[in-house]
């Protein structure tokens, strides 16, 4: 902004109004015409990012750059990606089971006697958590213990209580 207005107004006035340090203005004015030393690396970063459909973050891009012969620090790659507006799209969250007690504990009516003499006498169920396309789904099949057939099942986006 100051660079464009410098012909119409005094630089000292522009610097004072903008709140920019005088040395900072002259530093950038001096280095304004120098070529970008990371231009080739930036092209490689965008190329690697697009080749892998936006799934690579700075760590994997740094590894690929090293394999292509570029000696560059991962922090520099991270900074350049931030300048380019490149962000890894997919970050899968890992499953962490909870070790404590959650919800209600049902009474142990079967007492490990899973044999049934006739259908619909004893049923069992369990809740399984799946993560599909970034969304958690819960599957709760109901199993008839006599015939080992699935009687019913429920799929929900909330845990079944």
C-alpha positions in Angstrom: 0.0 0.0 0.0 2.8 2.4 0.9 4.7 1.5 -2.2 1.8 2.6 -4.5 1.1 5.8 -2.5 4.8 6.9 -2.2 4.6 9.2 -5.3 1.6 11.1 -4.0 2.5 11.5 -0.3 5.6 11.7 1.9 7.0 8.2 2.9 7.4 9.4 6.5 3.7 10.4 6.7 2.6 7.0 5.2 4.8 5.1 7.6 3.5 7.0 10.5 -0.2 6.5 9.5 0.3 2.8 8.9 2.1 2.2 12.1 4.9 0.4 10.3 8.5 0.7 11.4 10.7 2.8 9.1 13.3 0.0 8.9 10.7 -2.6 8.0 9.5 -0.5 5.0 13.0 0.1 3.7 13.8 -3.6 4.2 10.9 -4.7 2.0 11.5 -1.9 -0.5 15.0 -3.1 -0.9 14.1 -6.8 -1.3 11.0 -6.2 -3.4 12.7 -6.8 -6.7 14.7 -9.9 -5.7 13.4 -13.2 -7.1 11.7 -15.6 -4.7 14.3 -18.2 -3.6 11.6 -20.8 -2.9 9.8 -20.5 -6.3 10.9 -23.9 -7.5 10.1 -25.5 -4.2 6.7 -23.9 -4.1 6.0 -25.4 -7.6 7.1 -28.8 -6.4 4.9 -28.5 -3.2 1.8 -27.7 -5.2 2.6 -30.4 -7.7 3.0 -33.1 -5.0 -0.1 -31.8 -3.2 -2.2 -32.0 -6.4 -0.8 -35.4 -7.5 -2.0 -36.9 -4.2 -5.4 -35.2 -4.3 -4.7 -33.0 -1.2 -4.1 -35.9 1.1 -0.4 -35.1 1.8 0.5 -32.8 4.7 3.8 -31.1 5.3 5.6 -34.2 6.7 4.9 -36.4 3.7 5.6 -33.6 1.2 8.9 -33.0 2.9 9.8 -36.7 2.5 8.9 -36.6 -1.2 10.9 -33.4 -1.7 13.9 -35.1 0.0 13.5 -38.1 -2.4 13.5 -35.7 -5.3 16.8 -34.2 -4.2 15.6 -31.0 -2.4 17.3 -30.4 0.9 14.7 -28.5 2.8 13.5 -28.4 6.4 10.0 -29.6 7.3 9.3 -26.3 9.1 10.1 -24.4 5.9 7.7 -26.7 3.9 5.0 -26.0 6.5 5.5 -22.3 6.2 5.5 -22.3 2.4 2.3 -24.5 2.5 0.7 -21.9 4.7 1.7 -19.1 2.3 0.3 -21.0 -0.6 -3.0 -21.8 1.3 -2.4 -25.5 1.1 -3.9 -27.7 3.9 -4.1 -31.4 4.1 -7.8 -32.3 3.7 -8.1 -35.6 5.4 -7.1 -36.2 9.0 -8.5 -39.5 10.3 -9.2 -39.6 14.0 -7.9 -42.7 15.7 -10.2 -44.7 17.9 -9.7 -44.3 21.6 -11.7 -46.7 23.7 -12.9 -45.5 27.1 -11.7 -47.6 30.0 -14.1 -46.5 32.7 -17.8 -47.2 33.2 -20.2 -45.7 30.7 -23.9 -45.8 30.9 -25.9 -48.5 32.7 -24.7 -52.1 33.3 -27.4 -54.6 32.6 -27.9 -57.5 35.1 -26.2 -60.8 34.2 -29.4 -62.8 33.6 -27.7 -65.6 31.4 -24.8 -66.1 33.7 -22.8 -67.5 30.8 -25.4 -70.1 29.9 -25.7 -69.4 26.1 -27.6 -72.6 25.2 -31.2 -72.3 24.3 -33.7 -75.1 23.8 -36.2 -73.2 21.6 -36.1 -70.1 19.4 -36.7 -66.6 20.9 -35.8 -67.9 24.4 -32.4 -66.1 24.6 -31.3 -63.1 22.6 -27.9 -61.4 22.7 -26.7 -58.1 21.3 -23.6 -55.9 21.1 -22.9 -52.4 19.9 -20.1 -51.9 17.4 -18.8 -48.5 16.3 -17.7 -47.8 12.7 -16.2 -44.7 11.3 -17.3 -44.2 7.7 -16.5 -41.0 5.7 -15.7 -39.1 8.8 -19.0 -40.0 10.5 -19.4 -42.5 13.4 -22.1 -45.2 12.9 -23.2 -47.7 15.5 -24.3 -51.3 14.5 -26.4 -53.3 17.0 -27.3 -56.8 15.7 -29.7 -58.9 17.8 -28.8 -62.6 17.7 -31.1 -65.5 18.7 -28.8 -67.8 20.7 -30.8 -71.0 19.8 -30.4 -70.9 16.1 -27.5 -68.4 15.9 -29.6 -66.3 13.4 -29.7 -62.6 13.4 -33.2 -61.6 14.4 -32.8 -57.8 13.9 -30.2 -55.1 13.6 -30.1 -51.4 14.0 -27.7 -48.8 12.4 -27.7 -45.4 14.0 -25.6 -42.3 14.2 -26.0 -42.2 18.0 -25.0 -44.9 20.5 -27.8 -47.2 21.4 -28.5 -47.2 25.2 
